[in-house]
Amino acid sequence: MENPADLQSRNAWLHSKAQFTEDALQIKGFQVMQRWEEGYMAELAAVAVRNGGRVLEVGFGMGISAGYIQRAENLHSHLIIECHHEVIQFACRQYSSAVASGRMTLINGFWEEVTPCLRSEGFDGILFDSIALDQEPHFFNAFPFFAEAHRLLRKGGVFTYFSDETRHLSARHIEELQKAGFVEFQQKVCRVNPPADCRYWKDGTIVIPWAVK
């Protein structure tokens, strides 16, 4: 049975307007994404498509990482899961040609409800960047997805995510990845320059993690 508090948070999120500007996306008072993340999103996308093939992306945001994934010549298909209907509509407009060609598929829903319907070992790469609905910043938000990422990846597939770490993956991250079944890990530090009004990130660096199945 779903936790009533979780259900309330989801309903409030879905009924809040998505406020897009050239430099940011905000929903329900949350700073979901800002343009300063572009370099970081490009790096995450590069990890997700390093094997080419089929890529799963959880969370669309402003579509920054999606754009970099779509540029990969070795990409076969790109599935995006996004829960907010206005963000999905924005994605449909922004990537209409990719959707029409079948190179990109958009699913409107929460990953917890969508991914159990996806077959095991169906993806070569996964990028997870989904905001928590009840807190900001969303530290450790990716942890519940780790086991599902491992299930969905083919052997040799790669998983990356918004890490919430500044200079290295903490022991907690490594422990949670190992519990999910991952045994090979790498990381890279990306330099960023968030503006003063950014509430969810203040540091000048952020870690790019990747785990291999």
QUINORSUL-V181263 format. One record per residue. PHI is phi in whole degrees, 0 to 359 (NA if undefined). OMEGA is omega in whole degrees, 0 to 359 (NA if undefined). Layout:
# QUINORSUL-V181263
phi={PHI:PHI}
omega={OMEGA:OMEGA}
This chain:
# QUINORSUL-V181263
phi={NA:286:296:303:294:296:297:296:297:295:296:297:295:293:264:265:287:274:257:263:232:298:245:198:230:228:223:54:83:273:279:285:200:226:297:298:284:305:299:293:297:297:292:298:298:298:293:298:257:297:264:67:70:260:240:252:236:253:99:260:60:267:78:292:295:301:298:290:296:297:283:292:292:269:287:262:207:223:258:241:251:217:275:274:295:287:291:298:298:299:297:298:287:292:238:300:290:293:292:297:280:89:288:232:236:250:239:270:169:278:301:299:265:271:295:300:272:269:287:295:56:258:228:266:204:223:239:247:211:245:282:288:271:238:200:210:287:259:302:64:297:280:308:297:270:304:296:291:300:297:295:282:276:288:300:90:291:240:237:223:195:294:271:61:242:272:228:197:289:287:301:296:299:299:299:292:294:294:299:282:115:283:234:243:228:220:203:215:264:250:277:224:221:291:288:298:273:285:271:260:208:239:278:268:221:208:275:259:263:212:236:249:278}
omega={182:177:181:179:177:181:179:179:181:181:179:179:184:182:176:183:174:183:180:166:179:188:185:171:179:177:176:179:179:168:185:182:175:186:180:181:189:180:179:179:178:179:178:179:180:177:184:184:185:177:185:175:184:183:175:176:180:185:181:180:178:178:183:180:179:179:179:177:181:181:184:182:183:178:176:178:188:180:180:175:180:187:187:187:180:177:176:178:176:179:180:179:184:184:184:182:179:178:181:181:183:179:177:175:181:176:179:180:175:185:181:180:186:189:176:179:180:184:178:177:182:185:178:180:180:173:181:176:182:183:172:185:187:180:175:2:188:181:176:182:183:187:182:182:188:182:179:176:180:179:187:183:168:176:184:178:186:181:175:187:173:196:186:179:186:187:176:176:181:178:179:178:181:180:181:177:178:178:180:178:179:181:181:184:171:179:179:179:179:177:181:182:181:178:183:183:178:183:188:176:183:187:179:177:177:186:171:180:165:181:183:178:NA}
